[in-house]
């Protein structure tokens, strides 16, 4: 009885033996495809999402940020759970409130006192024009 049920599940009648298109390894091939899908697409996406949540959750006063709309500024208040206050023009004390999720980049560039970055950004644009 068990062999007839297995034959029905596989798609064969009890007296016939027709070859399957995958050589009888259809279930094995599906498991391989699902595993590959998980390791190639889903797992890296979950890692990136976790990293981004930690980065956004760790925002603090003084961090340089860029919003999803391209507005650059410095965080002046990150004490609220869902929002941050970003100063976009220090001369005029212009401050904007953003949802934490709308911040796309945190610390996009080094501080001016960093010796590694001194003079590096201007020479790249002059090389591109040559």
BAROVO-95257 format. One line per field, with one value per residue (C-alpha): z, x, y; residue number from 1; residue in three letters. Coordinates in steps of 0.001 Angstrom, whole numbers. Layout:
BEGIN
c3 (Z:...)
c1 (X:...)
c2 (Y:...)
k (NUM:...)
r (ALA:...)
REM end
This chain:
BEGIN
c3 (0:776:-2611:-4406:-2400:-3173:-6847:-6798:-5103:-7625:-10469:-11672:-11801:-10165:-13401:-15310:-14906:-16886:-16393:-14769:-16506:-13759:-13611:-10444:-8425:-8592:-4830:-4394:-7090:-5424:-2077:-3751:-5461:-2230:-304:-2988:-2972:799:881:-2157:-1583:1771:4188:2951:2915:6555:7543:5804:7445:10894:10267:9135:12188:14479:12603:12786:16400:17300:15917:18359:18618:16277:13629:10055:8117:4697:4376:1721:-32:-148:2668:4491:8110:11633:14294:17196:19028:18833:22156:20649:19651:16106:15049:14975:14710:12074:11765:8062:8256:11389:10529:10609:13086:10544:11998:10479:12112:10272:10902:11712:8750:6295:7171:4445:5303:8675:8906:5126:5351:7743:10014:8874:11457:9941:8320:5981:4112:3851:241:-1184:-2414:-4589:-6631:-7685:-9452:-11308:-12509:-13839:-16115:-17781)
c1 (0:2823:4464:1190:726:4271:3671:527:2373:5192:2660:3034:359:1013:1808:3639:7086:7494:10688:10292:11826:14463:15453:13456:15221:12504:12151:15926:16223:13508:15315:18548:16785:15110:18389:20234:17504:17824:21621:21917:19015:17248:20146:22245:19131:18382:21998:21875:18555:19920:23071:20979:18711:21763:23253:20046:19447:22974:22677:23937:24437:27178:26810:26823:23850:22217:18466:16725:15919:19588:19610:22969:23262:24442:22335:21629:18980:18615:16846:13439:12571:11255:12720:15997:16604:19189:20870:21242:22648:24678:25004:21233:20460:18167:16958:14739:13067:13341:11979:14866:13949:14404:18093:19963:23643:25292:28810:29243:32615:35546:35959:38208:40853:41338:44817:43933:41386:43456:43675:42296:38886:39914:42517:40051:37761:40699:41882:38431:38465:41778)
c2 (0:2398:1964:2703:5916:7009:6245:8399:11274:11086:11024:7465:4837:1471:-368:2366:3796:6995:8981:12368:15382:15766:12107:11399:14090:16748:17166:17235:19927:22031:21835:22954:25884:27027:26775:28748:31404:31715:31990:34276:36667:36451:35993:38961:41129:40278:41008:44398:45246:44372:46451:49431:49198:49213:52167:54204:53220:54328:57870:60452:64175:65398:62673:63907:62538:62637:62233:60166:63455:64456:67013:67100:68112:67374:65650:68007:65956:62186:61637:60847:57294:57887:61246:63171:66895:67796:71185:71935:75495:76274:79984:80474:77683:76051:72773:70108:67123:63804:60347:58018:55807:58663:59024:57163:57833:58399:59891:60209:61932:62221:65214:68064:67099:63609:63520:60633:62737:65923:67050:63806:64893:67836:65963:63228:65685:67278:63854:63048:66100:65200)
k (1:2:3:4:5:6:7:8:9:10:11:12:13:14:15:16:17:18:19:20:21:22:23:24:25:26:27:28:29:30:31:32:33:34:35:36:37:38:39:40:41:42:43:44:45:46:47:48:49:50:51:52:53:54:55:56:57:58:59:60:61:62:63:64:65:66:67:68:69:70:71:72:73:74:75:76:77:78:79:80:81:82:83:84:85:86:87:88:89:90:91:92:93:94:95:96:97:98:99:100:101:102:103:104:105:106:107:108:109:110:111:112:113:114:115:116:117:118:119:120:121:122:123:124:125:126:127:128:129:130)
r (UNK:UNK:UNK:UNK:UNK:UNK:UNK:UNK:UNK:UNK:UNK:UNK:UNK:UNK:UNK:UNK:UNK:UNK:UNK:UNK:UNK:UNK:UNK:UNK:UNK:UNK:UNK:UNK:UNK:UNK:UNK:UNK:UNK:UNK:UNK:UNK:UNK:UNK:UNK:UNK:UNK:UNK:UNK:UNK:UNK:UNK:UNK:UNK:UNK:UNK:UNK:UNK:UNK:UNK:UNK:UNK:UNK:UNK:UNK:UNK:UNK:UNK:UNK:UNK:UNK:UNK:UNK:UNK:UNK:UNK:UNK:UNK:UNK:UNK:UNK:UNK:UNK:UNK:UNK:UNK:UNK:UNK:UNK:UNK:UNK:UNK:UNK:UNK:UNK:UNK:UNK:UNK:UNK:UNK:UNK:UNK:UNK:UNK:UNK:UNK:UNK:UNK:UNK:UNK:UNK:UNK:UNK:UNK:UNK:UNK:UNK:UNK:UNK:UNK:UNK:UNK:UNK:UNK:UNK:UNK:UNK:UNK:UNK:UNK:UNK:UNK:UNK:UNK:UNK:UNK)
REM end
